[in-house]
Amino acid sequence: MKKNSALFFSLSYAIVCITLFSTSSIAQTSAKKVIISKPTESQIAEGKALIAKSDCLACHKLDIKLVGPSYKDVAKKYPATEANYKILSQKIISGGKGNWGEIPMVAHANVTLTDAKKMVQYILSIK
């Protein structure tokens, strides 16, 4: 009887260890897919300056909804990931409609992808 108990315990322990290891591995794999990117202070400052000299502030404000969402609301909705920098940068350039209501955001075709990314880095840094 003691041999069966010891065998049962060993098998149970092995199953628990395998489950924990595989769960931990899955979590690490998932975490690698979502890369949180921290821009430098310089990039954030450049993004803020680019917004200040653009027409963005005609529709967006820091903490209140105007025509479009506030920058704080955008930062709450979108984590600062490379994927979100890319999506939102493209939205600045191409314009869009539907994510925040029916009023479309006009395209800003004159903004470069590099500048749009800096603008997004500033916006998503707002807490």
N, C-alpha and C positions, 0 to 999 in steps of 0.2 A: 504494500500500500504506500509506503514512504517513497519508493522508487517512482510510482505513478504521480504522486504529489510533486516530487522534485521535477519530473519531466514536464508536468503540466505548468509548473511555475516557470521553468526555463523557456518553454514554448510561448507562454503568455508574455514574459519579459521580452523575448525576441520580437514578437508581434508589435508590442508597444514601441520598442526602439525603432523598428522599421517604419511604423506609422509616423512617429515623431520626426525621424530623419527625412522621410519623403515629403511631409507637410512643410518642414523647414526649407527643403530644397525648392518646393513649388513657390513658397513665399519669396525666396531669394530670386528665383527666375522671374516672377511677376514684378518684383521691385526693379529689376534690371531693365524691364521694358519701359517703365515710366521714369524718365531721367529728369530729375529736378535740376534745373539749371539756374545758377545764381549769377546774375550779371554783376559786373564791376560797378563801383560808384560812378566811374566815368561814363559808362554806357547809360546808366540811369539818368545822369545829369544831361547827357546828350539827347536822350529821348525826351526829357522834359523840355529842353530848349527847342527841339524840333516841333513839339506840339504847340509851344507858346507862339512860334512864328507861323503856324499853319492856320487853317480855318477850322480846326477840330473843336476849338472852344465855342464856336457858334452853336454847336449841337450837344456838346458834352461838357459836364462840369465835374469837379473832383468828387463831391459827395452828394449831389442832388441830380435827379433825373431832369433832363431838359427835353430836347427832341429825342435824343438817344439816351442810353443808360449812363449813369455816373461811372466814373473810372473805378470807384470803390466797388460798385456792383459787378463790374466786369472782372475785377481782381478776385472777388469772392467766387464767381462762377467758374473761372478758368485757372487751374493751378499753373505755376510757372514751369512749364515743361517745354522742351524743344518742339514737340508736336504742336502745342498751343501757340508758341511763338510763330511757327510757320503758318498755321491756319489763320490766326488773327492778322498777321502781316499781310497775307494775301487778301484778306477781307478789306483791309485799309486801301489797298491798291485797286481791287476790283469792285468794291462796294458790296452791298448785300441787303437782304431783307428776310425777315421771318424769325430770327433768333430772339429779338427783343420787341417784337410787335410788327405791325404792318407798314410802318413808315420806313422807307428804304434809306440805307446809308449810301451817299453818293460815292462814286469811284474817285480815287485820287491817283490817277495814272502817272502823274508827274513825280510821285514819291518812289524812291528806289526801294528795293527789297531790304537793303542794309539799313536805310533810315526807318523804314516801317518796323523792322525788328527792334530797333532801339526804342521806338515809340511804345511798342508793346512791352518791352522789358520794363520801361518806366511804369506803364499802367499796371502791370501785374506785380510790381514791387510795392504798390500802395496797400497799406493795411488799415 
